[in-house]
Amino acid sequence: MVSDMMKLFGFLLLGCALAFAVNVTPASAASGPLPVVLYPAQQKPVSALNIHAVLDYVVMNPIIKAFQQRYPNVEIRLIEFETADLFQHTVEGSSHTTEPMDAIVGDLLISSAMDLQVKLVNDGYAQRYESPYTRRIPDWAKWRNEAFGFTFEPVVTVVNTRLLPEPPPQDRQQLLELIRSQGESLTGKIATYDIARSGVGYLFAAQDSQQATTYGRLLEAFGTHSVQLACCTGDILDGLASGQYAIGYNLLGSYTKARLASAPHLQMILPADYTLIMTRIALIHKHALNTQNARDFLDFLLSPAGQQTLASESKLYPIDPGVHGEVTADWLNKHAPGPLKPITVGPQLLVPLDKLKRQRFLSEWRRSLERETKQ
């Protein structure tokens, strides 16, 4: 009881400190340890919602604004993370930082690293919730009424058409043949995730190792051509747009699709042998301070209005097949050149995260890249 009272007192003090916070713009937030954006409530009385998300500010902004139109009394604090950092922050709490804004408990946790979100659920960091909206989620995209998928995003290959011969590779075998045929001209021109740093990159690599017969040979080809490793899709897209890279492998289709308008020389390819589909997972923290607001935001994400906002403004592929347009699950199901393979949300995602298995997988991945680079 004393411990609970001390925790409550600590959170009250934190709330007092945050009462003096001002709006943090994306530019100024980037200079701090964690980017924080404050969305003031539009009406009183004011309640709070703390969202910890692996989503860019520009992507979250439309959905938060739309939510606040329906819930004008809710003040939202959005903190952006990378995938592995969100997991560590949730597990370790605020013991690693002295920044007050970083110490806030995330009421709602959103991440593209499906396996790490499932691990948080498995390890007891989420609370159960069920509503008419959560019941509409396909079975493959939810687990234990604690992990809720709300997007249907393709994992794609992206090429700079100015740097490659026509036609571009349409599947992994063609990609492998292209890399081999181009020789040294592609050395240093291929980019993908650094799976030791990126949770979602590790997830995609683990899935490829199970799905693709070309996985080992592609890894060898990447190694012989000095593959460039990055933390995130955005950095790779920047390199592709500038001409630094010619090929980006296993990128998020949502971010890629949004970039094409300003970089028409880039082409997004849904691999015809199979296209992985990932879903961003939202969960409500077991110790959320603002549980009802977290539930309301989750329901809005899954509602027809929220799903339409994801497609039309946030440029994320919504999971609802009833939403129409080019950036939707409906469009992918109708136009993908090959099978779509959704990554199922569930305990099977925990297997590659086993400490020994992860160490072995990373060791083999590094060894393959380094060995081939030295040859």
C-alpha positions in Angstrom: 0.0 0.0 0.0 2.8 2.4 0.9 4.6 1.6 -2.4 1.4 2.3 -4.4 0.9 5.6 -2.6 4.5 6.6 -3.4 4.0 5.7 -7.0 0.8 7.8 -7.1 2.6 10.7 -5.4 5.4 10.5 -8.0 3.0 10.6 -10.9 1.2 13.6 -9.4 4.5 15.4 -9.1 5.2 14.5 -12.7 1.8 15.8 -13.7 2.6 19.1 -12.0 5.9 19.4 -13.9 4.2 18.7 -17.2 1.6 21.4 -16.6 4.3 23.9 -17.4 5.3 22.2 -20.7 4.8 24.1 -23.9 4.2 22.8 -27.4 7.2 21.0 -28.8 7.6 21.2 -32.6 9.0 18.3 -34.5 12.2 20.4 -35.3 12.9 21.3 -31.7 11.9 17.9 -30.4 14.5 16.2 -32.5 17.3 17.8 -30.5 16.2 16.1 -27.3 16.7 12.5 -26.3 13.3 11.5 -27.5 11.1 13.6 -29.9 8.0 14.7 -28.0 4.9 16.5 -29.4 2.2 17.9 -27.3 -1.4 18.2 -28.6 -3.3 20.5 -26.1 -6.9 19.7 -25.4 -9.5 21.9 -27.1 -12.0 22.0 -24.2 -12.1 21.6 -20.4 -12.1 19.6 -18.3 -8.9 18.1 -19.5 -7.7 14.5 -19.4 -4.5 13.1 -20.8 -3.3 10.4 -23.1 0.3 9.4 -23.5 1.2 7.6 -26.8 4.5 5.9 -27.3 4.8 5.1 -31.0 7.1 3.9 -33.7 5.5 6.3 -36.2 6.7 9.5 -37.6 5.0 12.7 -36.4 3.7 13.5 -39.9 2.0 10.1 -40.0 0.5 10.3 -36.5 -0.6 13.9 -36.8 -3.7 13.4 -39.0 -5.1 10.6 -36.8 -4.5 12.5 -33.6 -6.2 15.6 -35.0 -9.2 13.5 -36.1 -9.4 11.8 -32.7 -9.4 15.2 -30.9 -12.3 16.4 -33.1 -14.3 13.6 -31.4 -12.6 13.9 -28.0 -11.7 17.6 -27.6 -11.1 17.2 -23.8 -8.1 14.9 -24.3 -4.6 16.3 -24.3 -2.2 14.0 -26.1 1.6 13.6 -25.6 3.2 11.7 -28.4 6.7 10.3 -27.9 8.4 8.8 -31.0 10.7 5.8 -30.6 12.6 3.4 -32.8 11.4 -0.2 -32.4 14.0 -1.6 -30.1 14.0 1.5 -28.0 10.3 1.4 -27.4 10.6 -2.2 -26.2 13.5 -1.4 -23.9 11.8 1.8 -22.5 8.7 -0.1 -21.7 10.5 -2.9 -20.0 13.1 -0.8 -18.1 10.8 2.2 -17.3 12.5 5.5 -16.7 15.5 4.2 -14.8 17.8 5.1 -17.8 16.9 8.7 -18.2 16.5 11.9 -16.2 14.3 13.6 -18.7 10.8 14.2 -17.1 8.9 13.9 -20.4 10.6 10.6 -21.2 9.5 9.2 -17.8 5.8 9.2 -18.7 4.2 5.8 -18.7 2.9 5.1 -22.3 -0.8 4.5 -22.0 -0.9 3.2 -25.6 2.1 1.6 -27.3 2.2 1.4 -31.1 5.0 -0.4 -33.0 5.7 -2.0 -36.4 8.0 -4.6 -34.6 5.3 -7.1 -34.2 7.4 -9.7 -32.5 8.5 -7.2 -29.8 4.9 -6.1 -29.2 3.9 -9.8 -28.8 6.7 -10.2 -26.3 5.4 -7.3 -24.3 2.0 -9.0 -24.2 3.6 -12.4 -23.3 5.6 -10.8 -20.5 2.6 -9.2 -18.9 2.9 -5.5 -20.0 -0.5 -5.3 -21.7 -4.1 -5.3 -20.5 -7.0 -7.0 -22.1 -9.7 -5.1 -24.0 -12.6 -6.1 -26.1 -15.0 -3.9 -28.0 -17.1 -4.1 -31.2 -14.1 -2.6 -33.0 -11.5 -5.0 -31.8 -13.8 -7.9 -32.6 -13.7 -6.8 -36.3 -9.9 -7.4 -36.5 -9.0 -10.5 -38.5 -7.9 -13.4 -36.3 -4.4 -13.3 -37.7 -3.9 -9.7 -36.6 -4.7 -9.9 -32.9 -3.7 -12.0 -29.9 -5.3 -12.6 -26.5 -7.4 -9.4 -26.8 -4.2 -7.6 -25.8 -2.3 -7.0 -29.1 -4.3 -5.4 -31.9 -3.2 -5.0 -35.5 -4.6 -2.0 -37.3 -2.7 -1.8 -40.6 -2.1 -4.0 -43.6 1.3 -2.9 -44.9 3.4 -4.5 -47.7 7.1 -5.1 -47.3 8.6 -4.0 -50.6 11.7 -3.6 -52.8 12.4 -0.1 -54.0 14.6 0.7 -57.0 16.0 4.0 -58.4 15.1 3.5 -62.1 17.8 6.0 -63.1 20.5 3.6 -61.9 19.2 0.2 -63.0 18.5 -1.3 -66.4 14.9 -2.0 -67.5 12.8 -3.8 -66.5 13.3 -3.8 -62.7 13.3 -7.1 -60.9 9.9 -8.3 -60.0 10.7 -11.1 -57.5 13.7 -12.2 -55.3 15.2 -14.5 -57.9 15.2 -11.7 -60.5 16.7 -9.4 -57.9 19.5 -11.9 -57.2 20.2 -12.3 -60.9 20.3 -8.5 -61.4 22.8 -8.0 -58.6 25.0 -10.8 -60.0 24.8 -9.5 -63.5 25.6 -5.9 -62.6 28.9 -6.7 -60.8 30.8 -3.9 -59.2 28.4 -1.2 -60.4 26.1 -2.1 -57.5 28.9 -2.3 -54.9 27.8 0.0 -52.0 24.5 0.7 -53.9 22.2 -1.8 -52.1 20.6 -0.9 -48.7 18.6 -2.8 -46.2 17.9 -2.8 -42.4 20.6 -3.3 -39.9 18.8 -6.1 -38.2 21.0 -5.9 -35.1 19.6 -2.4 -34.5 16.1 -2.5 -36.0 13.4 -4.6 -34.4 11.2 -4.5 -37.6 14.3 -5.3 -39.7 15.0 -8.4 -37.6 11.4 -9.4 -37.9 11.5 -9.2 -41.7 14.8 -11.1 -41.9 13.5 -13.8 -39.7 10.4 -14.2 -41.9 12.5 -14.2 -45.1 14.6 -17.0 -43.6 11.5 -19.1 -43.2 9.7 -18.1 -46.5 12.3 -17.5 -49.2 14.4 -20.2 -50.9 16.7 -17.3 -52.0 17.4 -16.0 -48.5 20.9 -17.3 -48.1 22.0 -16.5 -51.7 20.6 -12.9 -51.4 22.5 -12.4 -48.2 25.7 -13.6 -49.9 25.1 -11.3 -52.8 24.5 -8.4 -50.4 27.8 -9.2 -48.7 29.8 -9.3 -51.9 28.4 -5.9 -53.0 29.1 -4.2 -49.6 25.4 -3.8 -48.6 24.7 -0.6 -46.7 22.8 -1.1 -43.4 20.4 1.5 -41.9 18.1 1.9 -39.0 14.9 2.7 -40.8 13.0 2.9 -44.1 13.2 6.7 -44.2 17.0 6.8 -44.2 17.1 4.2 -47.1 14.5 6.2 -49.1 16.6 9.3 -48.7 19.6 7.5 -50.1 17.5 6.0 -52.9 16.1 9.4 -53.9 19.5 11.1 -53.9 21.1 8.4 -56.0 23.3 7.1 -53.1 21.5 3.7 -53.4 20.1 1.9 -56.4 18.2 -0.8 -54.5 16.4 -0.9 -51.1 15.3 -4.3 -49.8 12.5 -5.1 -47.3 11.2 -1.5 -46.9 7.9 -0.5 -45.4 5.4 0.0 -48.3 3.5 2.7 -46.5 6.4 5.1 -46.2 7.6 4.2 -49.7 4.2 4.9 -51.3 4.1 8.3 -49.6 7.6 9.2 -50.9 6.9 8.3 -54.6 5.0 11.6 -55.2 8.2 13.6 -54.5 10.6 11.1 -56.1 9.0 9.7 -59.3 12.3 8.1 -60.3 11.8 5.6 -57.5 9.7 2.5 -58.1 8.0 0.3 -55.5 7.9 -3.4 -56.2 5.6 -5.9 -54.5 7.7 -9.1 -54.9 5.8 -11.5 -57.1 7.1 -14.6 -55.3 5.5 -13.4 -52.1 4.9 -10.1 -50.4 5.1 -10.0 -46.6 2.3 -8.1 -44.9 3.0 -6.6 -41.5 0.5 -5.0 -39.2 1.3 -2.2 -36.8 0.3 -3.4 -33.3 -1.3 -1.3 -30.6 -1.5 -2.4 -27.0 -2.7 -0.7 -23.8 -0.1 -0.7 -21.1 -1.0 -2.8 -18.1 -0.3 0.2 -15.8 -1.7 2.9 -18.1 -2.6 6.0 -16.2 -5.3 6.9 -18.7 -6.9 3.6 -19.6 -10.2 4.9 -20.9 -8.6 7.4 -23.2 -6.3 4.7 -24.5 -9.3 2.5 -25.2 -11.1 5.3 -27.0 -8.1 6.0 -29.2 -7.7 2.3 -30.0 -11.4 2.1 -31.0 -11.0 5.2 -33.1 -8.0 3.7 -34.9 -10.1 0.6 -35.7 -13.3 2.5 -36.6 -14.3 3.2 -40.2 -13.5 6.9 -39.7 -10.1 6.1 -38.2 -9.3 3.6 -40.9 -10.2 6.0 -43.6 -8.0 8.7 -42.0 -5.1 6.2 -42.0 -5.6 5.6 -45.8 -6.3 9.1 -47.0 -4.2 11.3 -44.7 -1.7 9.2 -42.8 -0.9 7.1 -45.9 -0.9 3.9 -44.0 -2.6 0.8 -45.4 -5.6 0.2 -43.1 -6.6 -3.3 -42.2 -10.3 -2.8 -42.9 -11.0 -4.3 -46.3 -14.1 -2.0 -46.6 -11.8 1.0 -47.0 -11.2 1.7 -50.7 -8.5 3.6 -52.5 -4.9 2.9 -53.6 -3.4 2.8 -50.2 -5.6 0.0 -48.8 -5.8 -3.7 -48.1 -8.5 -3.8 -50.7 -6.2 -2.5 -53.4 -3.4 -4.9 -52.5 -5.7 -7.9 -52.5 -6.8 -6.9 -56.0 -3.6 -5.8 -57.6 -0.6 -7.7 -56.0 1.2 -9.7 -58.6 1.7 -12.7 -56.3 0.6 -14.1 -52.9 0.3 -11.8 -49.9 1.6 -13.4 -46.8 0.4 -11.7 -43.6 2.7 -12.1 -40.6 0.4 -13.7 -38.0 0.3 -12.1 -34.6 0.9 -14.7 -32.0 3.3 -16.7 -29.9 5.2 -18.1 -32.9 6.8 -14.6 -33.2 8.6 -15.2 -29.9 10.6 -18.1 -31.3 13.2 -16.0 -33.1 13.5 -13.7 -30.1 14.8 -16.5 -27.9 18.1 -15.2 -26.6 20.2 -18.1 -28.0 18.3 -18.3 -31.3 18.6 -14.5 -31.8 22.4 -14.6 -31.1 22.8 -17.5 -33.5 20.7 -15.8 -36.2 22.6 -12.5 -35.9 25.9 -14.2 -35.8 25.2 -16.1 -39.0 23.8 -13.0 -40.6 27.0 -11.0 -39.7 29.3 -13.8 -40.7 27.7 -14.2 -44.1 27.9 -10.5 -44.9 31.5 -10.2 -43.6 32.7 -13.4 -45.2 31.4 -12.5 -48.6 32.7 -8.9 -48.3 36.2 -10.2 -47.7 36.2 -12.5 -50.7 
